Amino acid sequence: MSQALSVEAQSSGPILPTRRVGEASNPGPVCHLGTSNPGGIRNKEMIYGQLPFGVWGIAETHLAQPGLRSTRSAFHRAGREYQRHFAVLPGAMVPLRSRSDSAGTWAGVMTIGDLILRPVHVNWPNNEFLEGRVQLTECWLGPFSFTGAMLYGWPSGPTYPQALHDTNAMLETVIKEVVISKTGPRYIMGDFNHAASKLPTIELLKAYGWIDIQELGFQRGVWEPIATCKGATTIDFVFISPEMIPFFRRTNAWPWFADHIILGAEFHFPVQPEPQQGWPQPERIPWHEVQWDAWQAQHQEVLPIEKMNVNEAYSLICQTYEHSFNGYLNTVDGLVPTGCKGRGQRSKPTKRAGALPLLRPSRPGEAHQSSELLGRTPQKWFVQFRRIQSLLHGLRAGNESATAQQYRAELWGAILRSRCFQGGFSNWWQDRPVKLQGSPTRLPLSVPQLDWAVSILRDFEANFRKMESSAC
């Protein structure tokens, strides 16, 4: 088996151990991140056991439901052979080919690795996930986490006449969900099936500070870019976010498959999440929900900016402008969401803890978020939703032991004390935008009866889904 086309293999002289601007001050374990296209994963699982420790995306798996079990078993055998534990996270299964009982059609994506992996759910407007073209994954290396997308674009040809358009549309959704709606260390990788120059979304990706690992290695002076497909074109990419760049060390490639090289990069991730420095930007105000006629007719107050310096005046103008939309939005509470405010308030970069962690996955029978990357406010509302649902499950169980009654009382207290509702949950309940028939007008101080809990859950779900849809 060929060795990796690593930095050491390409460099003519020694690499000096110098410190570069932007590198992590406390580098941690070595971890690789990369993409591959084996042209069908069956009988090639053992090859991945020879790749370094890390996370590896697989495009064009051809994996249908009947072959999933054998593929998982093969990866586990590879893990035992090479003394490692593979986490296998398949995307959507593809349909079986005609006249085949195991091989799927020419699509499918998968993520495997030595880290803890969990799927991330978002809205796919064109069913790209179900077509086996993309998946989002959250990766955990101890307390350090990063999130990203693995995708497989449509190839040009008579079978897919809209290949370039559909691939670009899929990238637009990925950028919206992973780049714009998420912070922290992230990646977007896969076989795009098109050169970067043909995809306008790549320029948008770069405008947000993202960079492909081949270009980053070239900028560092330790990598010469190579073609990734049949030695002729570059259609396989691993783009990383600005937060990932300080941990980057080198680019590698493994020519182990017939058509595509395996492209990856080595990172030294920190043992503990490091504070992130940046210029946080407010989200877009939901302009389509603004009552424009009423908003324009409101009284415009005169701002006392004559004696202010430029920074203070600009900050006050921006703040007043944002607050002017309160009461004129067709949202759940009629207020500008917290994440949409903050224009003109910062004069220097901020440091904050790592990215907002995702909630634990919902269990069978629990509600699901339509998208797990909508931000802090929808996440807090969803936590409240699950509290109410857990209370309802407890009441339906009918356990009257002291422990069960104490649990329900504490849970109801947490519901009432929730701080993500202006004025408290009880006050918000009286002025909530959606009021279903039969719902209680006021919330009780003690644990509600079963029929009231059912009404409260249905009512709050209607309000939550309305807020969730406006945040999409």
C-alpha positions as CSV (number, residue, x, y, z in Angstrom):
1,M,0.0,0.0,0.0
2,S,1.3,3.4,-0.9
3,Q,2.4,5.8,1.8
4,A,0.7,9.2,2.4
5,L,1.8,12.1,0.2
6,S,2.7,14.0,3.3
7,V,4.8,17.1,3.9
8,E,7.8,15.0,4.7
9,A,7.6,13.2,1.4
10,Q,7.4,16.4,-0.6
11,S,9.8,18.7,1.2
12,S,13.4,18.8,0.0
13,G,14.8,20.1,3.2
14,P,14.0,20.0,7.0
15,I,11.0,21.7,8.4
16,L,11.9,24.2,11.0
17,P,9.9,24.0,14.3
18,T,8.9,27.6,14.2
19,R,5.8,29.1,15.7
20,R,3.3,30.6,13.2
21,V,0.8,33.3,13.8
22,G,-2.5,31.9,14.8
23,E,-1.3,28.5,16.1
24,A,-2.7,27.1,19.3
25,S,-0.7,27.9,22.4
26,N,-1.4,24.5,24.0
27,P,-1.6,21.9,21.2
28,G,-3.3,18.7,22.2
29,P,-3.7,15.2,20.7
30,V,-3.0,14.7,17.0
31,C,-6.2,14.2,15.1
32,H,-6.8,14.0,11.3
33,L,-9.9,15.1,9.3
34,G,-10.3,14.1,5.7
35,T,-12.6,13.0,2.9
36,S,-12.5,10.0,0.5
37,N,-14.5,8.5,-2.4
38,P,-13.8,4.7,-2.7
39,G,-16.4,4.3,-5.4
40,G,-18.5,2.0,-3.2
41,I,-17.6,1.1,0.4
42,R,-18.2,-2.6,0.2
43,N,-15.0,-4.7,0.7
44,K,-12.9,-1.6,1.2
45,E,-13.6,-1.1,4.9
46,M,-10.3,-2.6,6.0
47,I,-8.4,0.2,4.1
48,Y,-9.7,2.8,6.5
49,G,-8.1,1.0,9.4
50,Q,-4.7,2.1,8.0
51,L,-5.6,5.8,8.0
52,P,-4.5,7.9,11.0
53,F,-6.5,8.6,14.1
54,G,-9.3,11.0,13.4
55,V,-12.6,11.6,11.5
56,W,-13.1,10.5,7.8
57,G,-15.9,11.2,5.5
58,I,-16.9,8.8,2.7
59,A,-18.7,9.8,-0.4
60,E,-20.4,7.5,-2.9
61,T,-20.8,4.6,-0.5
62,H,-23.5,2.8,-2.6
63,L,-24.8,1.7,0.7
64,A,-28.4,0.4,0.8
65,Q,-30.2,-0.9,3.9
66,P,-29.4,-4.6,3.2
67,G,-25.7,-3.9,3.2
68,L,-25.5,-1.7,6.3
69,R,-25.1,-4.5,8.8
70,S,-22.2,-6.2,6.9
71,T,-20.5,-2.8,6.4
72,R,-20.7,-2.0,10.2
73,S,-19.3,-5.5,10.9
74,A,-16.4,-4.9,8.5
75,F,-15.5,-1.6,10.1
76,H,-15.5,-3.3,13.5
77,R,-13.2,-6.0,12.2
78,A,-10.9,-3.3,10.8
79,G,-10.9,-1.7,14.2
80,R,-9.9,-5.0,15.9
81,E,-7.2,-5.6,13.3
82,Y,-5.6,-2.2,13.8
83,Q,-6.4,-1.9,17.5
84,R,-8.8,1.0,17.3
85,H,-12.5,1.6,17.9
86,F,-14.4,2.9,14.9
87,A,-17.6,4.9,15.3
88,V,-19.7,4.4,12.2
89,L,-22.3,7.1,11.3
90,P,-24.1,6.4,8.0
91,G,-26.2,8.9,6.2
92,A,-29.5,8.1,4.5
93,M,-29.6,4.7,2.8
94,V,-29.8,4.8,-1.0
95,P,-32.2,2.6,-3.0
96,L,-31.1,-0.7,-4.3
97,R,-29.9,-1.0,-7.9
98,S,-32.1,-2.8,-10.3
99,R,-31.3,-6.6,-10.3
100,S,-29.3,-6.3,-7.1
101,D,-30.1,-7.4,-3.6
102,S,-27.3,-5.6,-1.8
103,A,-25.7,-2.9,-3.9
104,G,-27.2,0.6,-3.8
105,T,-27.4,3.3,-6.4
106,W,-24.5,5.7,-7.0
107,A,-24.8,8.0,-4.0
108,G,-24.6,7.8,-0.3
109,V,-22.4,9.5,2.4
110,M,-21.0,8.3,5.7
111,T,-18.7,9.5,8.5
112,I,-16.5,7.2,10.5
113,G,-13.8,7.9,13.1
114,D,-12.1,7.3,16.4
115,L,-14.1,10.1,18.0
116,I,-17.6,10.2,19.4
117,L,-19.9,11.1,16.5
118,R,-23.5,12.1,16.6
119,P,-25.8,13.2,13.8
120,V,-27.1,16.8,13.5
121,H,-30.6,17.4,12.1
122,V,-31.5,20.4,10.0
123,N,-34.1,21.2,7.3
124,W,-33.1,20.1,3.8
125,P,-35.4,22.0,1.4
126,N,-34.6,19.7,-1.5
127,N,-34.3,16.4,0.4
128,E,-30.6,16.3,-0.2
129,F,-30.1,14.2,3.0
130,L,-32.7,11.6,2.0
131,E,-31.0,11.3,-1.4
132,G,-27.8,10.3,0.2
133,R,-25.9,13.5,-0.7
134,V,-25.1,15.1,2.6
135,Q,-24.9,14.6,6.4
136,L,-24.1,16.9,9.3
137,T,-22.0,15.5,12.2
138,E,-20.9,16.6,15.7
139,C,-17.5,15.2,16.7
140,W,-16.3,15.0,20.3
141,L,-12.6,14.5,21.3
142,G,-12.9,14.6,25.1
143,P,-14.4,17.9,26.0
144,F,-13.4,19.5,22.6
145,S,-16.0,19.4,19.9
146,F,-16.3,20.4,16.2
147,T,-19.2,20.2,13.8
148,G,-19.3,19.8,10.0
149,A,-20.8,18.5,6.8
150,M,-19.9,15.7,4.5
151,L,-21.3,15.9,1.0
152,Y,-21.4,14.3,-2.4
153,G,-22.3,16.6,-5.2
154,W,-24.2,15.5,-8.3
155,P,-21.9,14.6,-11.3
156,S,-22.4,16.4,-14.6
157,G,-23.9,14.3,-17.4
158,P,-27.1,13.3,-19.0
159,T,-28.3,11.5,-15.9
160,Y,-28.2,14.8,-13.9
161,P,-28.7,17.7,-16.2
162,Q,-29.1,20.1,-13.3
163,A,-26.0,18.7,-11.5
164,L,-24.2,22.0,-11.0
165,H,-27.3,23.9,-10.0
166,D,-28.3,21.2,-7.5
167,T,-24.9,21.0,-6.0
168,N,-24.7,24.7,-5.6
169,A,-28.1,24.8,-4.0
170,M,-27.0,22.1,-1.5
171,L,-24.0,24.1,-0.6
172,E,-26.1,27.1,0.0
173,T,-28.1,25.2,2.6
174,V,-24.9,23.9,4.2
175,I,-23.4,27.4,4.3
176,K,-26.7,28.7,5.9
177,E,-26.7,26.0,8.6
178,V,-23.0,25.4,9.3
179,V,-21.3,28.7,8.4
180,I,-23.9,31.4,9.2
181,S,-26.0,29.7,11.9
182,K,-23.1,28.1,13.8
183,T,-19.9,29.2,15.5
184,G,-16.8,27.3,16.7
185,P,-14.6,24.8,14.9
186,R,-16.3,23.5,11.8
187,Y,-15.6,21.8,8.5
188,I,-17.3,21.2,5.1
189,M,-15.8,18.4,3.1
190,G,-16.5,15.9,0.5
191,D,-16.5,15.1,-3.2
192,F,-18.2,18.2,-4.7
193,N,-18.0,16.7,-8.2
194,H,-17.3,20.2,-9.6
195,A,-14.3,22.5,-9.5
196,A,-14.4,25.4,-7.0
197,S,-14.4,27.9,-9.8
198,K,-17.8,26.6,-11.0
199,L,-19.5,26.9,-7.7
200,P,-20.4,30.5,-6.7
201,T,-21.0,29.4,-3.1
202,I,-17.3,28.7,-2.7
203,E,-16.6,32.4,-2.9
204,L,-19.2,33.0,-0.2
205,L,-17.5,30.4,1.9
206,K,-14.2,32.0,1.5
207,A,-15.7,35.4,2.3
208,Y,-16.5,34.1,5.8
209,G,-12.8,33.2,6.3
210,W,-13.0,29.5,5.4
211,I,-10.1,27.9,3.5
212,D,-9.4,24.5,1.8
213,I,-6.6,22.5,3.5
214,Q,-4.6,22.3,0.2
215,E,-4.6,26.1,-0.1
216,L,-3.8,26.5,3.6
217,G,-0.9,24.1,3.3
218,F,0.4,26.0,0.2
219,Q,0.2,29.3,2.1
220,R,2.3,27.7,4.9
221,G,4.9,26.7,2.4
222,V,4.7,23.0,3.1
223,W,2.3,21.6,0.5
224,E,2.0,21.7,-3.3
225,P,-1.6,21.4,-4.4
226,I,-2.4,18.3,-6.3
227,A,-5.4,17.0,-8.4
228,T,-7.7,14.9,-6.4
229,C,-9.6,13.0,-9.1
230,K,-7.9,10.8,-11.7
231,G,-4.8,13.0,-11.5
232,A,-6.6,15.6,-13.6
233,T,-9.1,17.7,-11.6
234,T,-9.6,18.9,-8.1
235,I,-13.1,18.3,-7.0
236,D,-12.5,16.9,-3.4
237,F,-12.2,19.5,-0.7
238,V,-11.8,19.9,3.0
239,F,-12.8,23.5,4.0
240,I,-12.2,24.5,7.6
241,S,-13.5,27.5,9.5
242,P,-11.3,30.2,11.0
243,E,-11.6,28.6,14.4
244,M,-10.0,25.4,13.1
245,I,-7.0,27.1,11.4
246,P,-4.9,27.6,14.6
247,F,-5.0,23.8,15.2
248,F,-3.9,23.0,11.6
249,R,-0.4,21.4,11.2
250,R,-0.1,19.8,7.7
251,T,-2.0,18.5,4.7
252,N,-1.7,14.8,3.7
253,A,-3.0,12.7,0.8
254,W,-3.2,8.9,0.3
255,P,-3.6,7.5,-3.3
256,W,-5.3,4.3,-2.2
257,F,-8.4,4.4,-4.5
258,A,-8.6,4.2,-8.2
259,D,-10.3,7.5,-9.1
260,H,-9.9,9.7,-6.0
261,I,-7.2,10.3,-3.5
262,I,-7.9,10.4,0.2
263,L,-7.4,14.0,1.2
264,G,-6.9,15.0,4.9
265,A,-5.2,17.3,7.3
266,E,-3.4,16.8,10.6
267,F,-4.6,18.9,13.6
268,H,-3.4,19.3,17.1
269,F,-6.7,20.0,19.0
270,P,-6.5,21.3,22.5
271,V,-7.2,19.2,25.5
272,Q,-9.7,21.7,26.7
273,P,-11.9,24.0,24.6
274,E,-10.1,27.3,24.1
275,P,-11.8,30.7,24.3
276,Q,-12.8,32.0,20.9
277,Q,-12.0,35.5,19.8
278,G,-14.1,37.1,17.1
279,W,-16.5,39.8,16.0
280,P,-20.0,38.4,16.6
281,Q,-22.6,39.7,14.3
282,P,-26.3,39.9,14.9
283,E,-28.6,37.7,13.0
284,R,-30.9,39.0,10.3
285,I,-34.1,40.6,11.6
286,P,-37.1,38.7,10.3
287,W,-38.1,41.5,7.9
288,H,-40.9,39.4,6.4
289,E,-42.6,39.4,9.8
290,V,-42.5,43.2,10.2
291,Q,-45.8,45.1,10.1
292,W,-44.4,47.9,7.9
293,D,-47.4,50.3,7.8
294,A,-47.7,50.3,11.6
295,W,-44.0,50.5,12.1
296,Q,-43.6,53.5,9.8
297,A,-46.5,55.3,11.5
298,Q,-45.1,55.2,15.0
299,H,-43.8,58.3,16.6
300,Q,-40.0,58.8,16.1
301,E,-38.3,60.0,19.2
302,V,-35.5,62.6,19.0
303,L,-32.2,61.2,20.1
304,P,-29.9,63.3,22.4
305,I,-26.8,62.7,20.4
306,E,-25.4,66.3,20.1
307,K,-23.2,66.0,23.1
308,M,-22.1,62.4,22.4
309,N,-19.0,61.3,20.7
310,V,-19.3,59.4,17.4
311,N,-19.1,55.9,18.9
312,E,-21.8,56.7,21.5
313,A,-24.1,58.3,19.0
314,Y,-23.8,55.5,16.5
315,S,-24.4,52.9,19.3
316,L,-27.5,54.7,20.5
317,I,-28.9,55.1,16.9
318,C,-28.4,51.3,16.2
319,Q,-30.0,50.3,19.5
320,T,-33.0,52.6,19.1
321,Y,-33.5,51.3,15.5
322,E,-33.5,47.7,16.7
323,H,-35.9,48.4,19.6
324,S,-38.2,50.3,17.3
325,F,-39.4,46.9,15.8
326,N,-40.6,45.6,19.2
327,G,-44.4,45.2,19.0
328,Y,-44.4,45.4,15.2
329,L,-43.3,41.8,14.5
330,N,-45.6,38.9,13.7
331,T,-43.5,36.6,15.9
332,V,-44.4,34.6,19.0
333,D,-43.8,37.5,21.4
334,G,-43.7,40.4,19.0
335,L,-40.1,41.3,20.1
336,V,-36.9,41.4,18.2
337,P,-35.1,38.1,19.0
338,T,-32.0,38.5,21.2
339,G,-29.7,37.1,18.5
340,C,-30.9,39.8,16.1
341,K,-29.7,42.7,18.3
342,G,-26.3,44.2,19.0
343,R,-25.6,46.5,16.0
344,G,-23.0,49.2,16.7
345,Q,-22.4,48.0,20.3
346,R,-18.9,46.5,19.9
347,S,-15.6,48.3,19.5
348,K,-13.2,45.4,20.0
349,P,-13.2,41.7,19.5
350,T,-14.8,39.5,22.2
351,K,-13.7,36.3,23.8
352,R,-16.2,33.7,24.7
353,A,-16.2,30.0,25.6
354,G,-16.5,27.4,22.9
355,A,-19.5,27.2,20.6
356,L,-23.0,26.5,21.9
357,P,-23.2,22.8,22.5
358,L,-26.0,20.9,20.9
359,L,-28.7,19.3,23.1
360,R,-28.6,15.6,23.8
361,P,-30.5,13.8,21.1
362,S,-34.2,13.2,21.7
363,R,-35.2,9.8,22.8
364,P,-37.9,7.7,21.1
365,G,-41.3,9.3,21.8
366,E,-39.8,12.8,22.5
367,A,-40.2,15.8,20.3
368,H,-37.5,16.7,17.8
369,Q,-36.2,20.1,16.7
370,S,-36.7,20.8,13.0
371,S,-33.2,22.1,13.0
372,E,-30.6,21.8,15.8
373,L,-28.6,24.9,14.6
374,L,-31.1,27.6,15.0
375,G,-29.4,29.4,17.9
376,R,-29.7,29.9,21.6
377,T,-33.3,31.1,21.9
378,P,-34.9,28.2,20.0
379,Q,-32.7,25.9,22.0
380,K,-33.9,27.3,25.3
381,W,-37.5,27.1,24.2
382,F,-37.0,23.5,23.1
383,V,-35.6,22.7,26.6
384,Q,-38.8,24.1,28.0
385,F,-40.8,22.0,25.6
386,R,-39.0,18.8,26.7
387,R,-39.6,19.7,30.4
388,I,-43.3,20.0,29.8
389,Q,-43.3,16.7,27.8
390,S,-41.4,15.0,30.6
391,L,-43.9,16.2,33.1
392,L,-46.8,14.9,31.0
393,H,-45.0,11.5,30.8
394,G,-44.6,11.5,34.5
395,L,-48.3,12.3,35.1
396,R,-49.4,9.6,32.7
397,A,-47.2,7.0,34.5
398,G,-49.4,7.5,37.5
399,N,-46.6,6.8,40.0
400,E,-47.7,8.2,43.4
401,S,-44.6,7.4,45.4
402,A,-42.9,10.3,47.3
403,T,-40.0,10.3,44.9
404,A,-42.2,10.5,41.8
405,Q,-44.2,13.3,43.3
406,Q,-41.1,15.2,44.3
407,Y,-39.7,14.8,40.8
408,R,-42.9,16.2,39.2
409,A,-43.0,19.1,41.7
410,E,-39.3,20.0,41.0
411,L,-39.9,19.7,37.2
412,W,-42.9,22.0,37.4
413,G,-41.0,24.5,39.4
414,A,-38.2,24.5,36.8
415,I,-40.9,25.1,34.1
416,L,-42.2,28.1,36.0
417,R,-38.8,29.5,36.7
418,S,-37.5,29.3,33.1
419,R,-35.6,32.5,32.4
420,C,-35.9,32.5,28.6
421,F,-39.4,34.1,28.7
422,Q,-39.7,37.9,29.4
423,G,-41.4,38.5,32.7
424,G,-41.3,34.7,33.6
425,F,-43.2,31.8,32.0
426,S,-46.4,32.5,33.9
427,N,-46.6,36.1,32.7
428,W,-45.6,35.1,29.2
429,W,-48.4,32.4,29.2
430,Q,-51.1,35.0,29.7
431,D,-49.9,37.1,26.7
432,R,-48.7,34.3,24.4
433,P,-49.5,34.8,20.7
434,V,-51.1,31.5,20.0
435,K,-53.9,30.5,22.4
436,L,-55.6,27.2,21.7
437,Q,-59.2,26.6,22.6
438,G,-59.5,24.9,26.0
439,S,-56.1,25.9,27.3
440,P,-55.9,27.3,30.8
441,T,-55.8,31.1,31.0
442,R,-53.4,31.0,33.9
443,L,-50.8,28.5,35.0
444,P,-51.2,26.9,38.5
445,L,-48.5,27.2,41.1
446,S,-48.8,23.5,41.9
447,V,-48.3,20.6,39.5
448,P,-51.3,20.6,37.1
449,Q,-53.6,17.7,36.6
450,L,-53.2,15.4,33.6
451,D,-55.8,17.1,31.3
452,W,-54.3,20.5,32.0
453,A,-50.8,19.2,31.3
454,V,-52.0,17.9,27.9
455,S,-53.5,21.3,27.0
456,I,-50.4,23.2,28.2
457,L,-48.1,20.9,26.1
458,R,-50.3,21.3,22.9
459,D,-50.5,25.0,23.4
460,F,-46.8,25.6,24.0
461,E,-45.9,23.3,21.1
462,A,-48.0,25.6,18.8
463,N,-46.1,28.6,20.0
464,F,-42.8,26.9,19.8
465,R,-43.3,25.7,16.2
466,K,-44.3,29.2,15.3
467,M,-41.2,30.7,16.8
468,E,-39.1,27.9,15.3
469,S,-40.4,28.6,11.8
470,S,-39.7,32.3,12.0
471,A,-36.1,31.5,13.1
472,C,-35.4,29.3,10.1
